Amino acid sequence: MSDTTDTSPQDRVLIVDDDPSLLRLLTIRLTAANYLVKSAASAKEALGALNGFNPQLVISDLRMEGMDGMALFERIRLQSPNLPVIIMTAHGTIPDAINATKQGVFSFLTKPFESQELLDTVQQALRLRPALAIDSPGDESHQWRQNIISRSATMETLLQQTYQVAQSDFSILIQGQSGTGKELLAQAIHHASERRYRPFTAINCAAVPENLLESELFGHRKGAFTGADKHHTGLFESSNGGTLFLDEIGDMPLNFQVKLLRAIQEKEIRPVGSTETIKVDVRLISATHKNLQQGIKEQQFREDLYYRLNVVELTLPPLCERREDIPLLANFFLNRISDKANITVNGFSQEALELLICAPWPGNIRQLQNVIEQCVALSTESVISETLVRNALREAPNGHPSFQEAREQFERDYLTSVLKATSGNVSQAAKLSKRNRTEFYKLLNKHHLDPEAFRDEP
């Protein structure tokens, strides 16, 4: 195994191949381009190097003795889900490599490849790599964003901004559509900040009745109102020293907004029924899917509170603007859901994955998770089929089939009904549908319908 150490530690590349000559050649090429390179002669050796070397990129051969490149990728994904992997492949295994990219591999290189092609692919992968916060204090700082699954350039730019603002105590407003992961981003901010060892608490302002919101945030004293039979500590006080996340801040009642503004300005709260104030040290993160500036114009949101909350604004993109993340997210949900349900489902068919990537996703990541849950629950095979995904998308909230999808569904249902009516007799079914046998067989093949399956139908 060879190492080279004449460049910045921010550009570390791990190369894995059981061909010593190719391993040496790639090491020379990347070292000459000012990358810090570590080489491994097997997947097992590469796994041992991951923690100590902490690469920003792994380049692995697809075909190796023992554990192959895809098995290595699966192990890397479990340990470091955001670490980009490039697969090298011979010309004859290109279909395998294309399938690998659909499963989350960053890219593939077909041997033999030019030096410039290698460098361009490596540069692109490193440009999109996660911000790992190597210079940040604390042994656990690299884990601050571990729950955010992404490899898109848009998200990586946002996460770099997120880490930067997390180092301060500025109030942050997170904008984004429902289901984009605003609370996950708020948790990442907390874990990247100096407050990460103190409490992180969250409240959905739209889910708490107006008459209880003050008590939930500021607390109350025994006897303050009917039913207050004991003291209650509010979220501001219980979050002291940590972070308080106010979700759906745009739905906060206008009458309460002035009380929140005072708490932010004075850094103190007064529990309901108390005559004394309590000093609090809380970092506020708020989130909304609403247009707060429009709310200000309509006098539904206080302008002075808006500027107190929106010192820094972060905007989460909808899932349709980060489609390269869909295979990563789909496989992440698949593994987690199938493990929890103790159901063996190993992956998606190519057609199913393509359908997921192209779907509109008005409900964003929350809708994607719902679709995967439904597919796992109804799956009878080890691979999620296109049909399962299509049905789940149709039944998912906000889902609506396109004209082509509706037409294909009608054809499939119609063919099924005539096959049932004729007990799988193709001649009778073709005659019933006023189509010749050849055309009818083409339709059956198009929709993967086997007449034999209908022989026993009554």
N, C-alpha and C positions, 0 to 999 in steps of 0.2 A: 504494500500500500504506500502511496506517495502523497506528500503534502507540499503546498507552496503557500507562503505567507507574506507576500509583498504588496498587499493592497488593503483597502479599508475593510473592517469586519462587517460592514453593512452589505457586502456583496459576496456572500458565501454560497458556494455551489458544491453539492455532493453528486459525484458521478458513480453510477453502478453498472458494471459490465463484467462478464466472466471471460472476456477477450483481452488479455494483457496489452496487446499492441494497440488496440483501439482505445483502451483506457488511458494509455500513455499519450497517444496522439491528442485526445480530447483535453487532457490535463494541460498539455503544452499550449494548445490553441486558446483555452480560456485563461490560462495564466498570463499569456502574452497580451490579453485584453484587459488585464488588471482585475481579475476575479480571484478571490481566495478559494482554492480548490482542494477538495479532499476526495480521494477515489476509494472505492470499495469493490472487491472482486466477487462479491455475492450479496444477495438480498439480506441474508442474515448478518453479514458484516456491516451493511448499511444501517440496519436497525440499531446496531450497537453504537453507531457513530452519530445518530440523530441528536441525542441529548447533549453529548459533550461538544459537538461541532456546531449544533444549532443552525443548520443551513437555512437560507432564504429560498432555495430552489433545489429540487432533486431531478437529475436526469438519469433515467434507467433504461436498460435494454429490455425489450419485451420477452424474448426467449432466453432463459438462463437455466442452468442446472439447479435442481432443487426448487426453491421458491422463485416463481417467474415475476416479471415486472408488474403484472396486474395484482398478484397476491401481495407484493410489496406495497403497491399503491393502497390497497385496502387496509393494510396495517398502518400505513402512514396516516390515512384519513381518520382512523380511530384515535391515533395519538395526537395528530396535529391537523385538524380538518381544513385549515386554511392554507396549508403549505402547498404551493404549486408543484406539480410533477409533470415532466416532459418524458414521453415514451419514445424510444428509438426502435425502429422496426425495419425488417427486410421488406422488399417489394411485395412478396407473396402474402404478407400478413397485414396489408393495408386495411382490409375490412375489419380485422380485429382492432386495429389502432383507431379507426373511426368510431367503432363501438365504445372504445375506451374513453374517447373524448365526451361521448354522451353520458358516461358514468361519472364524469367529473375530472378526468385527466385534463390538464391545461392544454396540451398540444402534443403532436407527434412529429417525429423527423424520420423520413424514409431514407435508409442507407442505399447508396452512399450519398451524403449531403455535402454541400459546399460549406466552407468555413464561414462565409458571410451569412448563410441561411441559419447556421447554428447560432451565431452571435445575435442576429436579429430576433430569433425566437427567445433566446435567453434574456435579452434586453427587455422584450415585451413582458415576459413573465415576471421579471424583477420589478418592472415599473408598476405592475398591478398587484404586487405582493402586499399582504397585510402589514399595517404599521405595527411592529412588534414592541415598540417603545423600549429599545435596548438601553437607552441612556437614562431611563427613569429609575428612581430609587426603589428599593425593596425587592426581595427575591421573587415575589409573586406578581410583579408588575406586568410581565408578558401575558398574564392570563386575564387581563382586564376586559378583553373583547372576545373571550373564548366562546360565548354563546351566540355570537353573531356570525352566521355562515354566509360567506360572500367571497367572490373573486372579481367582481365587476369594478371597473375603474372609477365609476361614479361613487360607489360605496367606499372604496379605499380612500378617495379624496375626502369624503365626509368623515371617515374614521380618523384620518390624520388631523383634521380640524377638531374633532371631538376630543382627542387626546390632548391637544394643545390647550383648549379652553378648560379641560378638566383640572388642569394644574392651578387654576385660579378659583376664586369663590364667586365669580360673576353668576347672576341668575341667568338661566338658559331657557329659551322657549323652543320646543321641538314641534315643528309643523309636519303634517303628513296625513295621508288618507287613512281611514280605518283599516286596521289589519296589517300595517306596514312595520310594526314592531317598535312603537315609540317607547313603551316601558322598558324593553330590552336595551334600547340605546341609553335611556336614563340610568339603568343599572350599570351599564358599561362606564358611563361618566363617573358614577360613584366609585366603582372599583379602580378607576384610573387616578382618582384624586387622593389627597392626603387624608380624606375622611373615610377611607375604605374600611377602616377597622371599627367605625362607629355605625349606628343603625341606618338602614335604608328603609323608609316606609313610603307607602303609596296609598292614594285615595282617588277614587273616581268621583269627581264633583257632580257628574250627572246622575249617579246612582244613589246619592244621599239626599233625603228630603230636606228642603230649605230650613225647616225648623230644627233639624238635628245637625246641620253642617257646622254651626258655631261650636257646639258641644264636641263634635268629632275632632275638630282642629285645635280648639283652645282648651277643651276639658270643661268640667263643671264641678261644683261643690254639692255635697249632700243637701237635699232640700231645695235646690235651685229651681226645680219645677216638678210637676206631678210625675212620679215614677223615679225621680232621682234619689234613690235610697242609699247611695254611697258616693264617695268621691270618684271621679273619673278623670284619668290623665289623658289629655288631648295629644294629637299626633305631633304638634309642634314641640311639646315638652318631651315626649318619648323619643323624638328624633334628635334631641339636643346633641350637638357635636357632629351630626351626620347629615343625611340628605333627605328632604321631603319632596316627593314627586306628586304634583297635582295634575292628574290626568283629566282630560276634557274640561280644561279651565274655561273654555268658551261657554259652558253651560252653567257656570257659577251664577247664582242669583245676584242681580244688580245691587240689592240692599246690603248683601254681605260683602261686596267687593271693597267698600270703604273700610270695613273692619280689617280685611286682609291687608289692605294698603297700609294702614296704621301699624300693623304688626311687623310688616317688612321694614318700614321707615324707622320705627322705634326699637326694633329687635326685642320686643317684649310682647307678651300676651296676657290677657286677663280672663281666667276661667269664668264661665257663666255662674252667677251667684256669688262671686268673690269681689272684695273691694281692693285686693292686692294684685299687683302685676308680677309676672315672672319673666326674667331675662332669658332669652333663648339664642343659641348660636346654631342656625340651620342654613344649609345651602338649598335654595329652592330651584327645582326643575319643574317646568310646567309643559303641558302638551295639549294640542287641539287639532282637530281636522277642519275646524271652522276658520273663516276669514275674519280675524279679530279687527282688522282695520275697517271692514265693512260693518262689523258690530259696533264700532265706535261711531260711525256715521249714523247708524240707526239708533244710537243711544242705548244699546244693550250691553256695552262694555266700556268701562272707564278708561279714558285715554291715559291718565296718570298711572293707573295700575298697569296698563299695557307696557309702558316704558320702564316700569320697575321690573316687570317679569322678563321683558325682551331686551336684556342687555346684549345677549348673543343669541342669534337665531340659527338653528340647525334644521334643515329640511330633508326628510327621508323620501327617497324616490319611490314611486309605486312599483310593484313587481314587474309590470309590463315594460318598464324602462331599465330593468336589470335581468333580462331573460337568460344571460349566461349563468346566473345563479340558480336557475330553476332545477337543473340536474342535481346540483349539490344539495339544495334544500329538499328536493323530493327523496333522494336517497337517505338524507339525514332523518327525515320523518319516517320513512319506511323502516329503517333499522330500529328506531326508538319505539315505534308503535308495534311492530311485529314482536320485538323482544318483550315488551310489556304484556302483550296479549298471548305470548307463548305460541305464536303462529310462525311457521317456516315460510317466509317469502323472501326470495333472494334478490329480486330486482324487477326491472321493467322490460317489456319487449321494446324493440327499437321504435315500433309504431306508437306505442303508448307514450314513450318518452318524447317523441316528436310532437304528439298531440298536447302534452303538458307544456312544452316549450312555446307552442303557438297559441295557446288558449289566451283569452283576453284578461282574465283575472281581475275583475272589478272588486273582488273582496280581498285581493292581495295575498299575503303570506298566510293569513288566517284561513282563507278559502282554500289555498293549496293544502294546508294541513288537514282540513276537513275532507277534501277529496281523497287524499292518501288514506286517511282513517277508514273511509267508506270502502275503498278498494281492498284494503287489507281484510276488513271484516267480511267481505263477500267473496274473496278469492278462494278458489278450490285448487289452485296450482301454485307452483313455486315462483312463477313469474307473473307480474301484473300485466294483463292483456289490454289491448287498445279498447276493447268493448267495455271492460270495467271502468276505464278512465272516462270514456265517452259518456257512459250512463251516469257516473258520479258528477261529471261536469254539468250535465243536463239538469240533475236534481239539486245541485249546489245552489245556495242563495246567490242571487244576481246572475246566475248562468242563463244563457239564451243561445240556442243553436243557430248557426248560420243557415242560409237557404240551402246550401249544398249538404250540410249535415242533416237537415230536416228531410231533404229529398232521399238521401241514402237510408235514413231510418225508415221512411215510408216504404222504400223498396224492400228492405230487409223484413219488415213486418208483413208486407203483402206476400212475399215469397214464402215466408213461414206459414202463413194462413192457408195458402193453396196446397202446400205440401202436407199440412195436417189434414186438409179436406180430402186429399187423394191418397192418404196413407203412404206418402213417399213415392207414388207412381209418377215418374217424370213425364211420360207421354200424356197422361190425363191432366197433369198440372199445367203443362205447356198449352194444351188445347183449351183448358179453362181460362187461362190468361191471354189467349189469342196470340201466342208466340210460337215460332217453330222450335223444335227440340234443341237445335244448335245454339240459338240465341238464348233459350232458357237456361241451358247448361252454362253459358258464359255468365249469366246473372248469378247463378248459384255459386260459381267459382269466385266471382267478384266479392260476394258476401260470405264466403267460406261456409256454405250450407251443404250438408251431406244428406242426400235423400234417404240413405239407409237409417239415419237417426229417427226418421218418421214412420218406419215400417210398422212399428207396433202401436202407433197412435190409433185410438178408436175412431 
